[in-house]
């Protein structure tokens, strides 16, 4: 039997939205089958002449009357069963019942919410808890260095900057969405009417569904990677490896949704296939970068490494390369920064040269988790064993244990800036 799925992030105000959605699909021959996480699974059976009713289960909210609300709902369902209603599924807040399609279910939502202030309070509290959970997730992202670990590689290339801009847009979308739901929850508790937002559009939904799915996956990936970073304090290579696996998982989810979703072909390509291919590309690139063998690419070069954006020749860095037999030198450049990374058996150093003064705050945040550090001084990096030394618009990162060996490089860049004044 044919099936399809629909991503829906339900909140406690969505009972009318969900009921309208289920009945719309039922009239087209698609009937509710089950709920898997945030997805509703439909199966095609045009011979079934059934409709759907959605009841709020107040026993799932935090309340001293939890058991009384459950008994009340069970009694109501038993009564409806005498009219050929049957429970077919449940979500976080709702009980889903199928019923004869030609029956008009008379709801007393307005009367119920007008006369029962406690239930309105429970819905409001639940909505605020979801909003606070989202805020907590972003605080974990911010202070757990996962956000920095994402921004660092993104600003090193123009393609990464495009992903960074999309990342910010999805973040803004999520914030607006949660604030909007919070506003409706506030109206709901202050007014007697049963206020419900159109959190998903029934007729044209692809963009809203896709953005909601992106936001949720991004939030989960950030929390997971933050926990891994805090627990194991991974090196940069392992951070890239973990993020690559997360990107591979996200691409798999997007492909499954693309195949089973009922969006138009063009919408599937734009909102699911292209992002999935991008995630696969990022994952492959990250995995190849992680397991790439070290190589000394500057061994035969007679010219020292140069920061092209500033014209500085890094003789001291070249001398450090001469004293290490196996090193890998990486160069990347975007409209924001020029990046040089050196990884050796006994040393790691990264150099970020910000191309514009007003973007120093972004580079500072990406390297230190702060938006400002003192000039001509060393500060702690993202982790306890890491330092960041700022020289005007140039940021030098490395392990604290190797700081003394980089003194000559720091002095060379500092003197070069002084002579340019």
C-alpha positions in Angstrom: 0.0 0.0 0.0 1.3 3.5 -0.9 2.4 5.7 2.0 3.7 9.2 2.3 4.9 11.3 5.3 4.4 14.9 6.4 6.7 16.7 8.8 4.7 18.7 11.4 6.1 20.3 14.6 3.0 20.3 16.7 2.5 22.5 19.8 -0.3 22.5 22.3 -2.4 25.1 20.2 -2.5 22.9 17.1 -5.5 20.7 17.7 -7.7 22.5 15.1 -4.9 22.7 12.6 -4.1 18.9 12.9 -7.8 18.0 12.6 -8.2 20.1 9.5 -5.1 18.6 8.0 -6.1 15.0 8.6 -9.6 15.5 7.2 -8.2 17.2 4.1 -5.9 14.3 3.4 -8.8 11.8 4.1 -11.0 13.4 1.5 -8.1 12.8 -1.0 -7.9 9.1 0.0 -4.9 9.4 2.3 -5.6 8.2 5.8 -3.7 8.5 9.1 -1.5 5.5 9.8 0.9 6.4 12.6 3.1 9.1 14.1 6.9 8.6 14.0 8.7 11.4 16.0 7.7 14.6 14.2 6.3 12.9 11.1 2.8 11.8 10.4 2.6 8.7 8.1 -0.4 8.4 5.7 -1.5 5.4 3.7 -3.6 5.5 0.5 -6.9 3.8 0.8 -9.7 5.6 -1.1 -12.2 3.0 -0.2 -12.2 4.1 3.5 -14.9 6.7 4.1 -13.6 8.0 7.4 -12.9 11.4 8.9 -10.9 12.4 12.0 -11.5 14.2 15.3 -8.6 15.5 17.5 -9.1 15.8 21.2 -6.7 17.5 23.6 -5.3 15.2 26.3 -4.9 17.5 29.3 -3.6 14.5 31.3 -0.3 15.0 29.4 0.3 18.4 30.9 1.8 19.1 34.2 -1.0 19.4 36.6 -2.2 18.2 40.0 -5.4 17.0 38.3 -3.5 14.9 35.7 -5.4 11.7 36.6 -8.8 13.4 36.7 -8.2 14.8 33.2 -7.2 11.4 31.9 -10.4 9.9 33.4 -12.4 12.7 31.8 -10.9 12.0 28.4 -11.3 8.3 28.7 -15.0 8.7 29.6 -15.5 11.1 26.6 -13.9 8.6 24.2 -16.0 5.7 25.6 -19.1 7.8 24.9 -17.9 8.7 21.3 -17.3 5.0 20.6 -21.0 4.4 20.7 -21.2 6.6 17.6 -18.5 4.6 15.7 -15.5 6.7 16.8 -12.3 4.8 17.3 -8.9 5.8 18.6 -6.2 5.4 16.0 -3.2 7.3 17.3 -1.8 9.9 19.6 0.8 12.6 19.6 2.4 14.5 22.4 -0.7 16.5 23.3 -3.6 14.9 21.3 -5.7 11.8 20.9 -6.6 11.1 17.2 -10.0 9.4 16.6 -11.4 8.3 13.2 -15.1 8.6 12.7 -17.7 8.2 9.8 -16.8 10.8 7.2 -20.3 12.1 6.9 -20.6 12.9 10.6 -20.0 16.5 11.7 -18.3 16.4 15.1 -19.7 19.1 17.4 -16.9 20.5 19.5 -17.2 22.5 22.6 -13.7 23.9 22.5 -14.8 27.5 22.8 -17.2 26.8 25.7 -14.6 24.6 27.4 -11.8 27.2 27.2 -14.2 30.0 28.2 -15.2 28.2 31.3 -12.0 26.5 32.3 -9.1 28.9 33.0 -6.9 26.1 34.4 -6.7 24.3 31.0 -5.7 27.6 29.2 -3.0 28.0 31.8 -1.7 24.5 31.1 -1.5 25.1 27.4 0.3 28.4 27.9 2.8 26.8 30.3 3.5 24.0 27.8 4.1 26.5 25.0 6.5 28.5 27.2 8.3 25.4 28.2 8.9 24.6 24.5 10.2 28.2 23.9 12.5 28.0 26.9 13.8 24.6 25.7 14.7 26.2 22.4 16.5 29.0 24.2 18.4 26.5 26.4 19.5 24.6 23.3 21.0 27.8 21.8 22.7 28.6 25.1 24.3 25.2 25.0 25.3 25.8 21.4 26.8 29.2 22.3 28.7 28.2 25.4 29.6 24.6 24.4 31.7 25.8 21.4 29.7 23.8 18.8 28.6 27.1 17.2 32.3 28.2 17.0 33.3 24.8 15.6 30.8 25.4 12.8 31.6 29.0 12.1 35.4 28.5 11.9 35.4 26.3 8.8 32.5 28.3 7.3 34.3 31.6 7.1 37.3 30.1 5.5 35.7 29.9 2.0 33.0 31.7 0.0 30.9 28.5 -0.2 31.1 28.2 3.5 29.9 31.8 3.9 26.9 31.0 1.8 26.1 28.1 4.1 26.7 30.4 7.1 24.1 32.9 5.7 21.6 30.2 5.2 22.3 28.9 8.7 21.6 32.4 10.1 18.3 32.7 8.1 17.1 29.3 9.4 18.0 30.5 12.9 16.0 33.7 12.5 13.1 31.7 11.1 13.1 29.4 14.1 13.2 32.3 16.5 10.3 34.1 14.8 8.3 30.9 14.7 8.7 30.3 18.4 8.0 33.9 19.4 4.9 33.9 17.2 3.6 30.7 18.9 4.4 32.3 22.3 2.3 35.4 21.3 -0.7 33.2 20.4 -0.3 31.3 23.7 -0.4 34.6 25.5 -3.5 35.7 23.7 -5.0 32.3 24.5 -4.6 32.7 28.2 -5.7 36.3 28.3 -8.8 35.9 26.1 -11.8 33.6 26.4 -11.7 32.7 22.7 -9.9 29.5 21.5 -7.0 31.1 19.6 -5.0 28.9 17.2 -2.2 29.9 14.9 -1.8 28.6 11.4 1.5 27.0 12.3 1.4 24.9 9.1 -0.5 25.8 5.9 -2.7 23.0 4.8 -2.8 23.7 1.1 0.8 24.9 0.4 3.2 23.7 3.0 6.6 22.7 1.5 8.7 25.7 2.4 7.3 25.9 5.9 7.8 22.2 6.5 11.3 22.2 5.1 12.4 25.2 7.2 10.9 23.7 10.3 12.7 20.4 9.6 16.0 22.2 8.9 15.7 24.2 12.2 14.9 21.1 14.3 17.8 19.0 12.7 20.2 22.0 13.2 19.1 22.3 16.8 19.6 18.6 17.5 22.9 18.4 15.7 24.2 21.4 17.7 23.2 19.9 21.0 24.7 16.5 20.1 28.0 17.9 18.9 28.2 20.2 22.0 27.8 17.3 24.3 30.5 15.3 22.4 32.9 18.3 22.6 32.3 18.8 26.3 32.7 15.2 27.2 35.7 14.3 25.1 37.4 17.6 24.2 38.2 16.5 20.7 40.9 17.8 18.5 39.9 19.8 15.4 40.2 16.8 13.2 37.7 14.8 15.3 35.4 17.8 15.4 35.3 17.8 11.6 34.8 14.1 11.6 31.8 14.3 14.0 30.2 17.1 12.1 30.7 15.1 8.8 28.8 12.2 10.3 26.0 14.5 11.4 25.8 16.0 7.9 25.6 12.5 6.5 22.7 11.7 8.8 20.9 14.9 7.9 21.2 14.2 4.2 19.7 10.7 4.8 16.7 12.2 6.6 16.2 14.8 3.8 16.3 12.1 1.1 13.7 10.0 2.9 11.4 13.0 3.3 11.9 13.9 -0.3 10.9 10.4 -1.5 7.9 10.1 0.8 6.7 13.7 0.7 3.8 14.9 -1.5 5.5 18.1 -2.6 5.9 19.0 -6.3 8.9 17.8 -8.1 10.5 21.2 -8.3 9.9 21.8 -4.6 11.4 18.4 -3.7 14.6 19.3 -5.7 14.9 22.8 -4.2 14.1 22.0 -0.6 15.3 18.4 -0.1 17.5 17.1 -2.9 19.9 20.1 -3.2 20.3 20.4 0.6 20.8 16.7 0.8 23.5 16.7 -1.9 25.2 19.7 -0.2 25.2 17.7 3.1 26.7 14.7 1.4 29.4 16.9 -0.2 30.2 18.5 3.1 30.4 15.1 4.8 32.7 13.6 2.1 34.9 16.6 2.2 35.1 16.5 6.0 35.9 12.8 6.1 38.6 13.1 3.5 40.1 16.0 5.4 40.1 14.0 8.6 41.9 11.0 7.2 44.1 12.7 4.7 47.8 11.8 5.1 50.1 14.5 6.3 52.3 16.0 3.6 55.0 18.6 3.5 53.9 20.7 0.5 56.4 23.5 1.0 59.5 21.4 1.4 60.9 22.2 -2.1 59.7 25.8 -2.1 62.3 28.6 -1.9 59.6 31.2 -1.1 58.3 31.6 2.5 54.6 31.3 3.2 52.9 34.5 2.5 49.6 36.1 3.7 48.5 37.3 0.3 45.8 39.7 1.7 48.4 41.6 3.8 51.6 40.9 1.8 53.4 39.5 4.9 56.0 36.8 4.3 56.0 34.4 7.3 59.7 33.5 7.5 59.3 32.3 11.0 56.5 29.9 10.0 58.6 28.5 7.2 61.5 27.9 9.7 59.1 26.0 11.9 58.2 23.8 9.0 61.8 23.0 8.4 62.2 21.7 11.9 59.2 19.3 11.5 59.5 16.4 9.0 55.7 15.7 8.6 53.4 18.7 8.3 50.3 19.5 6.4 49.7 23.1 5.3 46.2 24.2 4.3 45.3 27.5 2.6 41.8 28.8 2.2 40.5 32.2 1.4 37.1 34.0 1.4 35.8 37.5 1.2 36.0 37.6 5.0 39.4 36.0 5.9 42.5 34.4 4.6 43.3 31.2 6.4 46.6 29.3 6.8 46.6 26.1 8.9 49.6 24.0 9.8 49.4 20.6 11.5 52.6 18.8 12.5 53.3 15.9 14.7 54.4 18.2 17.6 52.7 21.5 16.7 49.5 23.1 15.5 49.1 26.7 14.4 46.2 28.4 12.6 46.3 32.0 11.2 43.2 34.0 10.4 43.7 37.3 8.6 40.5 39.3 8.7 40.1 41.3 5.5 37.8 44.0 6.9 38.1 45.7 10.3 34.3 45.6 11.0 34.4 41.8 10.6 37.0 41.3 13.4 34.2 40.6 15.8 33.0 37.6 13.7 36.6 36.2 13.5 37.1 36.8 17.2 33.9 34.9 18.0 34.8 32.0 15.7 38.1 31.6 17.4 37.5 32.5 21.1 33.7 32.4 21.8 33.9 36.1 22.6 33.3 39.1 20.4 36.3 41.1 21.5 39.8 40.4 22.8 42.6 42.9 23.5 45.0 43.7 20.7 48.6 42.6 21.0 47.8 40.0 23.6 47.1 36.3 24.0 43.7 35.1 25.2 42.3 31.7 25.9 40.8 30.0 22.9 37.7 27.9 22.7 39.3 25.2 24.9 41.4 25.4 28.1 44.5 24.2 26.3 44.2 26.6 23.4 45.4 30.2 23.0 44.5 33.0 20.5 46.9 35.9 20.0 45.5 38.9 18.2 47.7 41.3 16.2 45.4 44.0 14.8 43.4 42.0 12.2 45.5 38.8 12.4 44.6 36.0 14.8 47.1 33.2 15.6 45.7 30.0 17.2 47.6 27.2 18.7 48.1 24.9 21.7 49.3 26.6 24.9 52.1 24.1 25.2 53.6 25.3 21.9 53.1 29.1 22.6 56.8 29.7 23.3 57.8 28.0 20.0 55.6 30.5 18.2 57.0 33.6 19.8 59.2 34.3 16.8 56.3 34.1 14.4 54.2 36.4 16.7 57.1 39.0 16.9 57.6 38.9 13.1 53.9 39.7 12.4 53.9 42.4 15.2 57.0 44.1 13.8 55.6 44.0 10.3 52.5 45.8 11.4 54.5 48.4 13.3 56.7 49.1 10.2 53.6 49.5 8.0 52.2 52.4 10.2 
